Amino acid sequence: QVQLVESGGGLVQPGGSLRLSCAASRNIYNIYTMGWYHQAAGKQRELVATITSAGITNYADSVKGRFTISRDNAKSTVYLQMNSLKPEDTAVYYCNAYWVGINLWGKGTLVTVSS
């Protein structure tokens, strides 16, 4: 059984930076899409950013220019560099991986942006 394990969440001040990582518990061949989603208290989970195996990226409008998604296919790992953080970024961030017949989610890592 493979799992996605997120790390890097925590408490940061507005304007600060954080780097999230998500690694599969074992290497997975040809994951099609990896991405990050977040869910704030009382709200639905929503897309933050995705990246395909070819390196094509997609970002929510709210994070464009501030967040950067990247991946290391050899390590089955995806990263999210978060800069210029705002209080409204506060949420649980979930890692996602999609490939043939499988849609896998991590358990989430909490990001809190507060002074």
CORSUL-V141750 format. One record per residue. RES is the residue in one small letter. PHI is phi as a letter, one per 40 degrees, with the letter a starting at -180 (NA if undefined). OMEGA is omega in degrees with one decimal (999 if undefined). D_LAST is the distance of its C-alpha to the last C-alpha in Angstrom with 2 decimals. Layout:
[[RES/PHI/OMEGA/D_LAST] [RES/PHI/OMEGA/D_LAST]]
This chain:
[[q/NA/180.0/39.99] [v/c/177.8/37.18] [q/b/170.6/33.46] [l/b/-176.3/30.31] [v/b/178.7/27.65] [e/c/174.3/24.06] [s/a/175.2/21.78] [g/h/177.8/18.67] [g/c/179.7/15.98] [g/i/-179.8/12.95] [l/b/177.6/9.21] [v/b/177.5/7.70] [q/c/174.6/5.05] [p/d/-176.5/6.51] [g/g/-179.5/9.90] [g/c/-177.5/10.37] [s/b/178.5/13.44] [l/a/177.6/14.93] [r/b/178.1/18.63] [l/c/176.1/20.14] [s/b/176.3/23.74] [c/a/-178.0/26.36] [a/b/171.9/29.79] [a/c/-178.2/32.89] [s/c/168.4/34.45] [r/a/-179.1/37.56] [n/c/179.8/38.36] [i/b/-177.9/39.29] [y/c/172.0/41.72] [n/f/168.0/40.92] [i/c/-174.7/37.82] [y/c/-178.1/37.99] [t/b/170.3/34.40] [m/b/-177.5/31.11] [g/a/177.8/27.82] [w/b/174.8/24.35] [y/b/175.9/23.54] [h/b/179.8/20.54] [q/b/176.7/20.46] [a/c/-178.6/17.75] [a/d/177.7/18.35] [g/g/-177.8/21.51] [k/b/178.2/22.33] [q/c/174.6/24.86] [r/c/-178.3/24.44] [e/b/-177.3/24.57] [l/c/170.5/25.31] [v/b/-179.5/22.83] [a/a/174.3/25.39] [t/b/176.2/28.83] [i/a/179.8/31.24] [t/c/178.0/34.96] [s/c/177.3/37.26] [a/c/178.2/38.42] [g/g/177.9/34.97] [i/c/-175.7/34.57] [t/b/176.3/30.95] [n/a/-177.4/29.53] [y/b/167.6/26.01] [a/c/-178.7/24.45] [d/d/-175.4/24.19] [s/c/-177.1/20.46] [v/b/179.7/19.91] [k/d/-179.3/22.87] [g/g/179.9/22.28] [r/b/-177.3/18.95] [f/b/176.4/20.13] [t/b/176.9/23.34] [i/b/177.4/25.42] [s/a/179.9/28.17] [r/a/174.9/30.62] [d/b/-174.9/33.10] [n/c/-179.0/36.13] [a/c/-179.0/37.88] [k/b/-176.0/35.08] [s/f/-174.2/34.32] [t/b/175.9/30.67] [v/b/-177.7/28.11] [y/b/172.3/24.85] [l/b/174.9/21.89] [q/c/-174.6/20.10] [m/b/179.4/16.81] [n/b/178.3/15.62] [s/f/-175.0/13.45] [l/c/-179.2/11.33] [k/b/177.3/10.19] [p/d/179.7/8.67] [e/c/172.9/12.44] [d/c/-179.1/13.16] [t/d/-177.3/12.00] [a/a/166.1/15.43] [v/c/-178.8/18.06] [y/b/-177.2/19.72] [y/b/174.6/23.47] [c/c/179.0/25.96] [n/b/172.9/29.33] [a/b/-178.9/32.70] [y/b/171.0/35.80] [w/a/-170.2/39.33] [v/d/174.1/42.85] [g/g/-174.5/42.88] [i/b/173.6/39.47] [n/b/-168.4/35.98] [l/b/-179.8/33.69] [w/b/170.2/30.13] [g/c/-178.4/27.79] [k/c/174.9/26.09] [g/h/173.8/22.56] [t/b/-173.7/19.40] [l/c/172.9/16.01] [v/b/178.2/13.14] [t/b/179.8/9.72] [v/b/-174.5/7.14] [s/a/174.3/3.78] [s/c/999/0.00]]
